[in-house]
Amino acid sequence: MSYSIELSSSELIHTAVIRGQVAPEELSRFVPAACGEVWSFIRAASLPRPGCHLALYLDTQRSVEVGAEVSEPFVGDDRVHCSQLPAGRVATTVHFGPYPGLSEAHAVIRRWCAEEGHPLSGICWEIYGHWKESWNADPSKIRTDVFHLLRESDSKPSQPAHGANQGPSS
């Protein structure tokens, strides 16, 4: 697949998430299960206007937050936490196709940023398009937006609260 990389600014987005440390080979099970659990929490808590599902990759220890966009902060419980996607300058692309191909999109962004001199912060995320029935028949149409937060250029490398990540490897 051919990817077009763009630089843009990402706004802070509130999220409802389940946190975990997940090996790359477990993501295909963890992400859908966590998204389903978070969506059930959102409905039960009557949170207004939930958005798309997402996965936020935080560090080399495989820390991940998986859930959905929400319109405002909320009080979570022992499983579902109020969090946020970071604001800042990002390199982004769109992946069309089944989720196992997402690692290629991450690799292309990392390679492009290295070639173009855009240092990465180590934080990245995926926002999954709302499922469409037609995707069952044609999975090549499944849309996922992939983001890598860039390191601030005018200061020393930023250290996210949870460390640094190079994105999922599978």
LUMLUM-801559 format. One record per residue: residue number from 1; x, y, z of N, C-alpha, C in turn. Coordinates in steps of 0.02 Angstrom, whole numbers, m for minus. Example, Ala and Ser with C-alpha at 12.3 -4.5 7.8 and 13.67 -1.06 7.14 Angstrom:
<pts>
nr, npx, npy, npz, capx, capy, capz, cpx, cpy, cpz
1, 660, m284, 390, 615, m225, 390, 660, m165, 390
2, 642, m112, 354, 684, m53, 357, 645, 2, 394
</pts>
This chain:
<pts>
nr, npx, npy, npz, capx, capy, capz, cpx, cpy, cpz
1, 42, m59, 0, 0, 0, 0, 44, 62, 0
2, 23, 112, m36, 58, 176, m38, 29, 223, 15
3, 74, 255, 52, 52, 300, 105, 74, 371, 90
4, 30, 419, 104, 45, 489, 100, 52, 516, 171
5, 111, 542, 188, 123, 567, 256, 111, 642, 257
6, 76, 665, 307, 63, 736, 316, 84, 758, 385
7, 105, 821, 391, 117, 851, 456, 57, 894, 473
8, 34, 889, 534, m23, 930, 555, m20, 940, 631
9, m67, 977, 656, m73, 987, 728, m132, 946, 754
10, m120, 912, 808, m172, 872, 840, m196, 907, 903
11, m261, 912, 910, m290, 942, 970, m297, 888, 1024
12, m297, 909, 1087, m309, 864, 1142, m379, 834, 1134
13, m385, 769, 1141, m449, 735, 1137, m459, 693, 1199
14, m514, 703, 1234, m529, 663, 1293, m547, 592, 1271
15, m527, 544, 1313, m540, 474, 1297, m564, 435, 1358
16, m599, 382, 1344, m617, 332, 1395, m578, 270, 1375
17, m535, 244, 1419, m489, 191, 1400, m481, 138, 1453
18, m458, 81, 1430, m432, 28, 1473, m357, 27, 1462
19, m319, 25, 1516, m246, 26, 1511, m219, m45, 1518
20, m163, m57, 1485, m131, m123, 1491, m61, m121, 1463
21, m25, m174, 1478, 40, m186, 1446, 29, m247, 1403
22, 34, m236, 1337, 11, m287, 1290, 67, m301, 1239
23, 84, m365, 1233, 132, m386, 1182, 101, m376, 1113
24, 141, m360, 1063, 114, m349, 995, 69, m406, 971
25, 87, m467, 985, 47, m524, 962, m20, m530, 998
26, m29, m494, 1053, m92, m495, 1090, m139, m437, 1072
27, m114, m388, 1034, m155, m329, 1017, m219, m348, 981
28, m217, m397, 937, m277, m415, 898, m333, m442, 942
29, m316, m464, 1002, m368, m486, 1049, m385, m431, 1099
30, m333, m396, 1124, m343, m345, 1175, m383, m285, 1150
31, m366, m260, 1090, m398, m199, 1065, m473, m207, 1057
32, m498, m259, 1021, m572, m264, 1014, m607, m276, 1081
33, m576, m316, 1125, m608, m329, 1190, m612, m264, 1231
34, m557, m226, 1232, m557, m163, 1271, m606, m113, 1241
35, m608, m109, 1174, m655, m62, 1142, m727, m80, 1161
36, m743, m143, 1160, m811, m165, 1178, m827, m149, 1250
37, m780, m161, 1295, m792, m147, 1366, m800, m72, 1378
38, m759, m32, 1345, m765, 41, 1353, m831, 65, 1324
39, m851, 39, 1266, m914, 60, 1236, m973, 44, 1282
40, m971, m14, 1315, m1023, m32, 1364, m1024, 17, 1422
41, m964, 36, 1447, m959, 85, 1501, m989, 152, 1480
42, m971, 174, 1419, m996, 239, 1394, m1072, 239, 1392
43, m1102, 186, 1367, m1175, 182, 1364, m1205, 181, 1434
44, m1177, 140, 1479, m1204, 135, 1547, m1197, 200, 1586
45, m1143, 237, 1573, m1131, 301, 1608, m1166, 359, 1573
46, m1199, 346, 1517, m1234, 397, 1478, m1188, 455, 1459
47, m1125, 439, 1441, m1079, 491, 1420, m1102, 518, 1352
48, m1102, 584, 1343, m1127, 612, 1281, m1079, 604, 1222
49, m1105, 595, 1163, m1069, 597, 1099, m1003, 559, 1098
50, m1004, 493, 1109, m941, 457, 1101, m918, 459, 1028
51, m853, 457, 1019, m825, 459, 952, m798, 391, 930
52, m744, 392, 894, m714, 332, 866, m674, 293, 918
53, m664, 229, 905, m620, 188, 945, m548, 207, 930
54, m501, 191, 976, m432, 211, 969, m386, 166, 1009
55, m323, 168, 992, m270, 137, 1032, m212, 186, 1035
56, m189, 201, 1095, m134, 247, 1108, m75, 207, 1135
57, m18, 209, 1101, 42, 172, 1120, 89, 219, 1155
58, 108, 202, 1218, 143, 250, 1261, 217, 239, 1271
59, 240, 177, 1271, 310, 166, 1290, 338, 99, 1266
60, 403, 90, 1278, 436, 28, 1258, 418, m31, 1302
61, 383, m18, 1356, 359, m72, 1400, 292, m100, 1376
62, 271, m77, 1316, 209, m99, 1283, 146, m74, 1318
63, 152, m16, 1351, 94, 15, 1383, 48, 43, 1330
64, m15, 27, 1336, m64, 49, 1286, m128, 70, 1322
65, m163, 117, 1292, m229, 137, 1315, m276, 126, 1255
66, m329, 88, 1267, m375, 71, 1213, m446, 89, 1234
67, m483, 121, 1190, m552, 140, 1207, m584, 181, 1153
68, m612, 238, 1173, m649, 280, 1126, m642, 354, 1146
69, m652, 396, 1095, m654, 468, 1107, m718, 485, 1145
70, m712, 533, 1191, m771, 559, 1226, m769, 635, 1224
71, m826, 667, 1235, m830, 739, 1225, m808, 779, 1286
72, m802, 747, 1344, m784, 785, 1404, m755, 737, 1457
73, m718, 765, 1505, m692, 723, 1560, m749, 690, 1598
74, m734, 634, 1629, m784, 596, 1667, m749, 560, 1724
75, m788, 532, 1769, m761, 491, 1824, m765, 419, 1802
76, m708, 386, 1800, m705, 317, 1779, m717, 269, 1837
77, m697, 207, 1827, m702, 157, 1879, m635, 119, 1882
78, m634, 60, 1913, m571, 25, 1920, m544, m2, 1854
79, m584, m5, 1801, m562, m30, 1736, m557, 25, 1683
80, m607, 68, 1680, m610, 119, 1628, m587, 186, 1657
81, m538, 215, 1624, m507, 277, 1648, m520, 334, 1601
82, m524, 394, 1629, m527, 455, 1589, m455, 473, 1572
83, m441, 482, 1508, m374, 499, 1485, m380, 548, 1427
84, m329, 552, 1386, m331, 597, 1328, m277, 579, 1278
85, m293, 593, 1215, m242, 591, 1163, m205, 658, 1167
86, m139, 657, 1156, m101, 718, 1165, m112, 769, 1109
87, m101, 831, 1126, m102, 886, 1077, m30, 897, 1055
88, m22, 919, 994, 45, 936, 969, 51, 922, 896
89, 112, 931, 872, 128, 920, 801, 134, 846, 789
90, 102, 821, 735, 102, 750, 720, 119, 738, 646
91, 146, 679, 634, 151, 651, 566, 96, 600, 563
92, 57, 602, 510, m2, 559, 506, m12, 531, 436
93, m45, 474, 434, m64, 444, 370, m128, 405, 380
94, m158, 385, 325, m219, 344, 328, m201, 275, 301
95, m221, 224, 340, m213, 155, 318, m281, 129, 297
96, m285, 101, 237, m345, 68, 213, m330, m6, 210
97, m370, m46, 244, m362, m118, 241, m367, m149, 310
98, m360, m215, 313, m366, m251, 376, m314, m226, 427
99, m331, m232, 490, m289, m207, 545, m219, m238, 548
100, m209, m302, 530, m141, m329, 533, m91, m290, 490
101, m113, m251, 442, m68, m212, 401, m48, m145, 431
102, m74, m129, 489, m59, m63, 520, 15, m54, 536
103, 51, m107, 550, 122, m100, 567, 160, m68, 509
104, 139, m81, 448, 171, m51, 389, 162, 25, 390
105, 102, 48, 407, 90, 121, 410, 135, 154, 462
106, 142, 122, 520, 186, 148, 572, 258, 150, 548
107, 281, 97, 515, 350, 94, 490, 362, 148, 438
108, 314, 161, 394, 322, 212, 343, 327, 281, 375
109, 286, 295, 425, 290, 360, 460, 358, 367, 493
110, 381, 316, 529, 446, 320, 564, 502, 333, 514
111, 501, 297, 458, 553, 304, 407, 551, 374, 376
112, 492, 398, 360, 484, 464, 330, 509, 518, 378
113, 490, 513, 441, 511, 563, 490, 587, 563, 497
114, 619, 505, 497, 692, 501, 502, 724, 534, 441
115, 698, 520, 381, 725, 548, 319, 715, 623, 315
116, 660, 648, 341, 643, 719, 336, 666, 761, 396
117, 697, 728, 446, 723, 764, 504, 670, 786, 554
118, 617, 746, 562, 565, 761, 611, 571, 711, 668
119, 602, 731, 723, 611, 683, 779, 545, 664, 811
120, 537, 600, 824, 476, 574, 855, 480, 577, 931
121, 423, 588, 963, 420, 589, 1036, 419, 519, 1064
122, 396, 471, 1024, 389, 403, 1049, 317, 384, 1063
123, 271, 431, 1057, 200, 418, 1070, 164, 415, 1002
124, 122, 364, 994, 84, 359, 932, 16, 330, 946
125, m30, 338, 899, m97, 312, 909, m132, 298, 843
126, m185, 259, 848, m228, 241, 792, m299, 260, 809
127, m334, 289, 762, m405, 302, 770, m441, 262, 716
128, m485, 218, 738, m519, 171, 694, m584, 202, 669
129, m596, 197, 604, m658, 223, 576, m718, 185, 604
130, m776, 219, 608, m838, 185, 628, m852, 130, 579
131, m864, 70, 604, m873, 11, 562, m931, 20, 514
132, m919, 1, 452, m971, 3, 401, m984, m69, 378
133, m1046, m85, 368, m1065, m153, 347, m1027, m174, 284
134, m1015, m128, 238, m981, m145, 175, m910, m170, 187
135, m880, m153, 244, m812, m176, 258, m808, m251, 268
136, m865, m281, 288, m865, m354, 295, m853, m388, 228
137, m880, m360, 175, m872, m388, 108, m806, m365, 75
138, m783, m306, 93, m722, m279, 62, m678, m247, 115
139, m637, m288, 150, m595, m262, 203, m542, m212, 181
140, m531, m206, 115, m482, m157, 91, m506, m86, 103
141, m569, m77, 120, m598, m10, 131, m595, 11, 205
142, m574, m34, 250, m570, m18, 321, m521, 40, 330
143, m543, 94, 364, m502, 153, 372, m476, 159, 444
144, m410, 170, 449, m379, 185, 514, m332, 243, 504
145, m339, 295, 545, m294, 352, 544, m238, 339, 594
146, m176, 347, 572, m117, 332, 613, m80, 397, 626
147, m61, 409, 689, m28, 471, 710, 35, 455, 749
148, 88, 493, 737, 149, 492, 778, 162, 563, 801
149, 164, 572, 867, 178, 637, 896, 252, 654, 886
150, 265, 714, 860, 334, 736, 850, 361, 766, 914
151, 426, 761, 922, 460, 791, 979, 464, 866, 968
152, 456, 903, 1022, 462, 976, 1016, 533, 993, 995
153, 540, 1034, 943, 607, 1047, 915, 647, 1098, 954
154, 614, 1141, 992, 651, 1195, 1025, 672, 1177, 1096
155, 665, 1114, 1116, 685, 1095, 1183, 716, 1025, 1179
156, 742, 1003, 1235, 770, 935, 1236, 713, 885, 1223
157, 730, 824, 1205, 678, 774, 1190, 627, 769, 1246
158, 564, 772, 1227, 512, 765, 1278, 508, 694, 1301
159, 495, 685, 1364, 487, 619, 1392, 415, 611, 1415
160, 375, 571, 1379, 307, 561, 1400, 305, 530, 1470
161, 250, 539, 1504, 243, 513, 1572, 258, 439, 1577
162, 244, 402, 1523, 253, 330, 1525, 315, 306, 1487
163, 359, 349, 1464, 418, 328, 1429, 416, 346, 1355
164, 446, 303, 1313, 447, 316, 1241, 429, 253, 1203
165, 399, 261, 1145, 375, 204, 1106, 395, 213, 1033
166, 403, 160, 999, 415, 163, 927, 355, 136, 889
167, 298, 127, 922, 238, 103, 888, 235, 27, 890
168, 178, 1, 876, 171, m71, 877, 212, m103, 821
169, 238, m161, 836, 280, m194, 785, 241, m246, 746
170, 179, m256, 764, 137, m302, 724, 66, m282, 726
</pts>
